[in-house]
Amino acid sequence: MREAEVKRTTKETSIYVKLNLDGTGKADIDTGVGFLNHMMTLVAVHGMFDLVIKATGDLDVDCHHTIEDVGIAFGDALKQALGDKKGIHRYGSCLLPMDEALAEIILDISGRPYLVWNADIPRNMLGTFDTEMGEDFFRALAVHSDMTLHINLPYGRNTHHMLEAIFKGFGRALSMAVAMDPRVHGIMSSKGML
């Protein structure tokens, strides 16, 4: 089983993540930020991952540290669960509609962390989730998982739908990238390593 457990504790947050890449979409998420709980549940369900996230943070300040640190810990867990990356498909993509919004997610488990964020999300609060944290979450995740991640949102009107399309699409694209491909012997790279 490709599984990982990560505990990350700072003076601002305490995060626990348990990830099974070969799961069935079971999610047990409690971050103290309701919209983030919803989004990470969508990643698990649409990616077919089993995912537990328990987080406490300085939400009396704002949601920034909690959301970013969940991204860091999830990225660390993903990198750990992938191990040597032998046999994985490596690339994943998804074009996902959510009513009037459309998200395009393209990723490469490349060993080269990079985020391209072309998503004009209105600065807004969804419950206690500051929507500008969407970009910061995915940057932390990309850096800590060593993933190249491109997120494009060509259009949308409803902020909830726009972010939901991104998180669902990310789950689907990630599921494709981490899938074992029987045609891949070793690492999917002409260099022999990622």
C-alpha positions as CSV (number, residue, x, y, z in Angstrom):
1,M,0.0,0.0,0.0
2,R,1.2,3.5,-0.9
3,E,0.5,5.2,2.4
4,A,2.0,8.0,4.5
5,E,1.5,9.7,7.9
6,V,2.7,13.2,8.5
7,K,2.7,15.2,11.7
8,R,3.7,18.9,11.6
9,T,3.7,21.1,14.7
10,T,4.7,24.7,14.9
11,K,3.9,27.5,17.3
12,E,1.0,28.4,15.0
13,T,-0.5,25.0,13.9
14,S,-0.6,21.3,14.6
15,I,-1.4,19.2,11.5
16,Y,-1.9,15.5,11.1
17,V,-2.3,13.9,7.7
18,K,-2.8,10.2,6.8
19,L,-3.0,9.4,3.1
20,N,-3.6,6.2,1.2
21,L,-3.2,6.7,-2.6
22,D,-4.9,3.4,-3.3
23,G,-8.0,4.1,-1.4
24,T,-11.7,4.3,-2.1
25,G,-12.4,8.0,-1.5
26,K,-13.0,7.9,2.3
27,A,-12.4,11.3,3.9
28,D,-12.2,12.3,7.6
29,I,-11.3,16.0,7.5
30,D,-11.3,18.5,10.4
31,T,-9.2,21.6,10.0
32,G,-11.4,24.2,11.8
33,V,-12.0,25.8,8.4
34,G,-15.3,24.5,7.1
35,F,-14.7,25.4,3.4
36,L,-11.2,23.7,3.5
37,N,-12.8,20.6,5.0
38,H,-15.2,20.6,2.1
39,M,-12.5,21.1,-0.5
40,M,-10.2,18.4,0.9
41,T,-13.1,16.0,1.1
42,L,-13.6,16.6,-2.6
43,V,-9.9,15.9,-3.4
44,A,-10.2,12.5,-1.6
45,V,-13.5,11.5,-3.1
46,H,-12.7,12.6,-6.7
47,G,-9.1,11.3,-6.5
48,M,-10.2,8.0,-4.8
49,F,-7.7,8.6,-2.0
50,D,-8.3,7.7,1.7
51,L,-7.5,10.9,3.5
52,V,-7.5,11.9,7.2
53,I,-6.6,15.5,8.1
54,K,-6.8,16.8,11.7
55,A,-5.6,20.4,12.1
56,T,-5.7,23.0,14.8
57,G,-4.3,26.5,14.3
58,D,-4.4,30.1,15.3
59,L,-7.7,30.7,13.7
60,D,-8.2,33.6,16.2
61,V,-5.6,35.4,14.0
62,D,-7.0,34.3,10.6
63,C,-7.0,31.1,8.4
64,H,-3.7,31.7,6.7
65,H,-1.4,29.5,8.8
66,T,-3.8,26.6,9.0
67,I,-4.5,26.5,5.3
68,E,-0.9,26.9,4.2
69,D,0.3,24.3,6.7
70,V,-2.3,21.8,5.6
71,G,-1.0,22.3,2.1
72,I,2.6,21.7,3.4
73,A,1.6,18.5,5.3
74,F,-0.5,17.1,2.5
75,G,2.4,17.7,0.1
76,D,4.8,16.0,2.4
77,A,2.5,13.0,2.8
78,L,2.0,12.8,-1.0
79,K,5.8,12.8,-1.5
80,Q,6.3,10.1,1.2
81,A,3.5,7.9,-0.2
82,L,4.9,8.0,-3.7
83,G,8.3,6.8,-2.4
84,D,10.6,6.1,-5.4
85,K,7.8,6.9,-7.9
86,K,8.5,3.7,-9.8
87,G,5.7,2.6,-12.1
88,I,3.5,5.7,-11.8
89,H,1.9,7.4,-14.8
90,R,3.6,10.7,-13.7
91,Y,1.4,13.1,-15.6
92,G,-2.2,14.0,-14.9
93,S,-4.7,16.5,-16.3
94,C,-8.4,17.3,-15.9
95,L,-10.8,19.8,-17.5
96,L,-13.6,20.1,-15.0
97,P,-16.8,22.1,-15.2
98,M,-18.7,23.2,-12.1
99,D,-21.9,24.8,-13.3
100,E,-20.8,28.1,-14.9
101,A,-17.1,27.7,-13.9
102,L,-14.4,25.7,-15.7
103,A,-11.1,24.6,-14.3
104,E,-8.1,23.1,-16.1
105,I,-5.5,21.3,-14.0
106,I,-2.3,19.9,-15.4
107,L,0.4,18.3,-13.2
108,D,3.7,16.5,-13.4
109,I,5.1,14.5,-10.5
110,S,8.4,15.8,-11.8
111,G,10.7,16.3,-8.8
112,R,10.7,20.0,-9.9
113,P,8.3,22.1,-7.7
114,Y,6.5,24.8,-9.6
115,L,3.1,26.4,-9.5
116,V,1.4,28.4,-12.3
117,W,-1.8,30.0,-11.1
118,N,-4.0,31.6,-13.7
119,A,-7.1,31.8,-11.7
120,D,-8.7,35.2,-11.1
121,I,-10.6,34.4,-7.9
122,P,-12.5,37.3,-6.4
123,R,-11.1,38.3,-3.0
124,N,-13.8,37.0,-0.8
125,M,-14.6,35.0,2.3
126,L,-16.3,31.7,2.0
127,G,-17.2,31.1,5.6
128,T,-13.8,31.5,7.4
129,F,-11.9,30.6,4.2
130,D,-10.1,33.6,2.6
131,T,-10.3,32.8,-1.1
132,E,-6.8,34.3,-1.8
133,M,-5.5,31.3,0.2
134,G,-6.4,29.0,-2.7
135,E,-3.1,30.0,-4.5
136,D,-1.1,29.8,-1.3
137,F,-2.4,26.3,-0.5
138,F,-1.5,24.9,-3.9
139,R,1.9,26.6,-3.9
140,A,2.7,24.9,-0.5
141,L,1.4,21.6,-1.8
142,A,3.4,21.8,-5.1
143,V,6.6,22.8,-3.3
144,H,6.4,20.1,-0.6
145,S,5.4,17.3,-3.0
146,D,8.0,18.3,-5.7
147,M,5.2,18.7,-8.3
148,T,4.9,20.9,-11.3
149,L,1.3,22.2,-11.1
150,H,-0.6,24.4,-13.6
151,I,-4.0,25.7,-12.6
152,N,-6.1,27.6,-15.1
153,L,-9.6,29.0,-14.6
154,P,-10.6,30.5,-17.9
155,Y,-14.0,31.6,-16.6
156,G,-16.5,31.4,-13.8
157,R,-18.9,33.6,-11.8
158,N,-19.6,32.0,-8.4
159,T,-16.5,32.0,-6.2
160,H,-17.6,28.7,-4.5
161,H,-18.0,27.0,-7.9
162,M,-14.6,28.4,-9.1
163,L,-12.7,26.9,-6.2
164,E,-14.7,23.7,-6.1
165,A,-13.9,23.1,-9.8
166,I,-10.2,23.6,-9.0
167,F,-10.1,21.2,-6.0
168,K,-12.2,18.5,-7.8
169,G,-10.1,18.8,-10.9
170,F,-6.9,18.6,-8.8
171,G,-8.1,15.3,-7.2
172,R,-8.9,13.8,-10.6
173,A,-5.6,14.9,-12.2
174,L,-3.6,13.7,-9.2
175,S,-5.4,10.3,-9.4
176,M,-4.3,10.0,-13.0
177,A,-0.7,11.0,-12.2
178,V,-0.2,8.6,-9.3
179,A,-1.9,5.6,-11.0
180,M,0.3,2.6,-11.5
181,D,0.9,2.0,-15.2
182,P,1.9,-1.6,-16.0
183,R,3.8,-0.4,-19.1
184,V,6.1,1.7,-16.9
185,H,9.1,-0.3,-15.8
186,G,11.0,1.8,-13.3
187,I,10.7,5.6,-13.5
188,M,8.7,7.4,-16.3
189,S,11.7,9.4,-17.4
190,S,14.4,9.1,-20.1
191,K,16.9,10.2,-17.4
192,G,16.0,7.2,-15.2
193,M,15.1,9.4,-12.2
194,L,12.7,12.2,-11.2
